[in-house]
Amino acid sequence: MSDAPLTLRLLSGKADEMAALQAVLEAAPTYFHTATGLPPGPAEAQSTFTALPAGKIYDDKRVWGLYGYPVHDKAVIGLLLLAEAWQRRGIGRAFALLVEQAIAVWPEIVTLRIGVVEQNVGAQAFWRKLGYVETGEVKHAEVRDVFVMEKPLARN
């Protein structure tokens, strides 16, 4: 694992992201052999961004990247944000729980972390309802201080 924070990031298809994604896909030849009977092709990353299920459009498509964190037993949720029109409908809670489920398959991760801007009391309340508690750590960001919150990762 790298020394950078473990974050889940929505990818946009920029050249550096495509190259990194292609490298990951090529490093998983067993999956491709099992799924297709062939090794990964030279344009798998591009296909990941462009292939759509029937009835879907590109606005429905999301490709995520996972980036490393220096503490091997903790994962950081970098930012969970919904457009305001979609807030307070239970979607954020559902999204956060899906992220937790995705992270729960990594046996080394035992704790989830998130940083919440000090002035964002609504977000603090949201994360508290999901079981996060303040660690006492405060990160001094460029504009605002960020409170660090954590919770043990639940496993099924």
N, C-alpha and C positions, 0 to 999 in steps of 0.2 A: 504494500500500500504506500502511496506517496505521502509527503509531509503537508499537503494542502488540506483544507477543511473538506469533510465529506458532505457534499451537497448534491441535490438532485436539481438539474438545470434543464429547462426547456431549450431544445436546440432549434436553430433557425435555418440550418443548411449552409452556413458559411463554409468556405473552403477548408479552414483548419478543423472545424467540427466534422466535416465529411471525411477528411483524412483520418481523424481519430476514430470515428465510427467504423470506417472501413477496416482499420487495424484490429478493432475489437471483433468485428464479424469474421475476419480471416483467422483470428486466434481461437475460433470456436468451430473447427471443421467437423467435429462429431455431430453437432446440431444439424448442420447443413446436409451431411451425409444421411442422417436419420430422416430428416424432413423431405429431402429432395432426391437422395441417392447420388448427389453430386457434391463436390467441394464448393466453398463459397466462390462466387464469381468476382471479377474485378470491379463490378458496378453495384455490389450489394448495398452499399451505403446510399447511393442514389436511389435505388429501388425502394429502400426503406422509407425515404422521403416522398417518393412519387406514387407508389402502389396504394390503391384505395380499395377498401371492401365495396361490394355492390351497394349502391344507394347512398354512398358517402361523398362528401366534397372535401377539398383541402382545408377548409375552415374547421372540419371535424377532426383533422389529423394532428397528433402530437407525437414528437419524438423527444425522449428525455435522455440526458446523460448524467452519469454518476461520477463525481469527482472526489478524490481522497481527503482524509482528515487525519491529523497527527495522533490522535488517541484512538487506538485500535478497537476499543469496546464502546465507542460513542459515535452516533451519527447525528449530523446537524441538518435540520430543515432550514435551508437558506432563506426562503420566503414562500409563504403560501398566501396568495392574493387572488381575490375574485373581483371582477368589475362590480361596482356598488349596486347596480341593478339586480345582481344575483346574490348579494349578501343577505343574511338573516332568513334564509330559506332552508337551512340544513345542509346545503351543498358544501360549505367549507368544512363542516364536521365530517361529512362523508369523504371528502377529499383527504383530509388529514388521516382518517382511519385507513384509507386505501394506501397512503404513503407508508403508514406504520406496518401494514400487512406486507408491503413490498420489501421493506427493510427487515422484517422479522425472519426472512429466509436466510439471512446472514448470521450464522451461529455466533460469531465473535461480537456482534453488537448486542449490548445489554441495556444501553441508555440512549434516549433521544434527547436532543437539545434544540433550543430555538432562542434566538435573540429578538427581543421586543423593544421597540423604541419606548423610552421612559414615558413620553407624553401620550402614547397610544393605549389608553386605559381600556378601550374596547377590545383590543387584541389581547391585552393581558388577561382580561376576564374570559375571553374565548379559550385561551390556552389553559387557564386554571380549570375551566369546566371539563377539559379533556384530560385532566390529571397532572398537568405540569405545575411545578413549584419553582419559586425563585431560588437560585443557588447562592445569592449574595454577590455573585460576580457582576461587575458593571464594565462593559466595554466602552471606551471613549471613542466614539466615531467622529467623523468630520463635523457633522452638524448637531447631532443629538446623542445623548448617552443611550446605551442599549443594555437592558436587563437580560441576563441569561437565565433561562428556565429549563428544567429537565424533568423527565419522568422515566421510570423503568419501562423497558420495552416488554409489552405483553406478548406472550407466545401461546398459541393454541395447544 
